[in-house]
Amino acid sequence: MILPQFLILAAALFSLGVYGLLVRRNAVMVLLAVELMLAAVNINLVAFEAALRTSQAVGQVFAIFVITVAAAEVGIGLAIVLMIFRNRQSANVDEFDLMKW
């Protein structure tokens, strides 16, 4: 079984996502970093499900749920970013004080 290779790949993707989340200032790039982290989670779910060799596809079902939630997150997130960009003419995360009281 090549489980360690998949775990290393998932750890690298997750680390790249965390780095992108912490360093990037553009909101679209932050959303892409979150998507990278969710892809790493999907790799882990499917890899562990294959390593356990169960007859049920539990890891794959959870991965599909994560993909569904990620698609909803991208749709709502991009809509919010576009509305803020229309109002502020900027997509920088540092300038998102719109929701503060």
Buried (B, 14 or more C-beta within 10 A) or exposed (E): EEEEEBBEBBEEBBEBBBEBBEEBEEBBBBBBBBBBBBBBBBBBBBBBBBBEEEEEEEBBEBBEEBEEEBEEBBEEBEEBBEEBBEEEEBBEBEEBEEEEE
